[in-house]
């Protein structure tokens, strides 16, 4: 009998989402009409003033992704990105001087002033 790979397996997430981030993501999904088969993609890409930039947006799962579930939000992440993001917390802030998603990444050795790029 041939083994079947379960591509929908959900693992323990290397990142955390605050309740504020979850609320905002659910609001974005609803307002933008994002289809239910799209997941939240969390990752990194080369670039930005410090070397890496964060990736955060809704996307279809791709080959090589791991899947995670946090309070009803399915997260997909390229397996290779986890080493840069392990332990990171994503929040959504609505202060007077800052509004948007923030990334608290314990792996970042330095970050830029905008908070969306880092070096590791």
C-alpha positions in Angstrom: 0.0 0.0 0.0 1.3 3.4 -0.9 1.7 6.1 1.7 -0.3 9.3 1.1 1.3 12.6 2.2 -1.2 14.8 4.1 -0.5 18.3 2.7 -3.0 19.9 5.0 -1.1 18.9 8.2 -1.1 21.8 10.7 2.0 22.3 12.8 2.8 24.4 15.9 3.4 27.9 14.6 6.8 29.5 15.0 5.1 32.9 15.1 2.4 34.4 17.3 -0.4 36.7 16.5 -1.9 39.1 19.1 -5.6 39.4 19.5 -5.4 42.9 17.9 -3.6 41.4 14.9 -6.2 38.6 14.5 -9.0 41.1 14.7 -7.4 43.3 12.0 -6.7 40.4 9.8 -10.3 39.1 10.0 -11.5 42.7 9.2 -9.2 42.9 6.2 -10.4 39.5 4.9 -14.0 40.6 5.2 -13.6 44.1 3.8 -11.4 43.0 0.9 -13.5 39.9 0.1 -10.5 37.6 0.4 -11.6 34.0 -0.6 -11.6 31.4 2.2 -9.0 29.2 0.5 -6.4 32.0 0.9 -4.2 31.7 3.9 -2.1 34.4 5.7 1.4 34.2 4.3 4.2 35.2 6.7 7.8 35.2 5.5 10.8 37.2 4.6 12.4 38.4 1.4 15.7 40.0 0.6 15.7 43.8 0.6 14.8 46.7 2.8 17.3 49.0 4.5 18.5 46.2 6.9 18.8 43.2 4.6 15.4 41.4 5.0 11.8 42.6 4.7 8.8 40.9 6.2 6.1 39.4 4.0 2.6 39.5 5.4 -0.4 39.1 3.2 -3.1 36.7 2.0 -2.0 34.1 -0.5 -2.7 30.6 -1.8 -0.6 27.8 -0.2 2.5 26.9 -2.3 4.6 23.8 -2.6 7.2 23.9 0.2 4.9 25.7 2.7 4.2 24.6 6.2 0.7 25.3 7.5 -0.1 26.6 11.0 -3.4 27.5 12.7 -3.8 30.4 15.2 -7.3 31.2 16.5 -9.0 30.4 13.2 -6.4 32.0 10.9 -4.4 29.5 8.7 -0.9 30.7 8.3 1.4 29.4 5.5 5.2 29.9 5.6 8.0 28.7 3.4 9.9 26.1 5.4 13.2 28.0 4.9 11.8 31.2 6.5 11.1 29.7 9.9 14.8 30.1 11.1 14.4 33.9 10.6 11.0 34.2 12.3 11.0 31.6 15.1 9.5 33.3 18.2 8.3 36.4 16.4 5.1 38.1 17.5 2.9 40.1 15.0 0.8 42.8 16.5 -1.5 45.5 15.2 -1.2 48.9 16.9 -3.4 52.0 16.6 -1.5 54.6 18.5 -1.3 58.3 17.7 2.1 58.1 16.1 1.9 54.6 14.6 -0.9 52.5 13.0 -0.3 49.1 11.5 1.3 45.7 11.9 4.4 45.5 14.0 6.9 42.6 14.2 8.7 41.8 17.4 11.4 39.4 16.2 13.9 38.0 18.7 16.1 36.8 15.8 16.7 40.3 14.4 20.2 41.6 15.3 19.2 45.1 14.0 16.1 46.7 12.6 15.4 49.9 10.5 13.5 52.9 11.7 10.4 51.8 9.8 10.3 48.4 11.6 9.6 46.4 8.5 13.1 45.3 7.7 15.8 43.6 9.8 19.1 41.8 9.7 19.7 38.5 11.3 
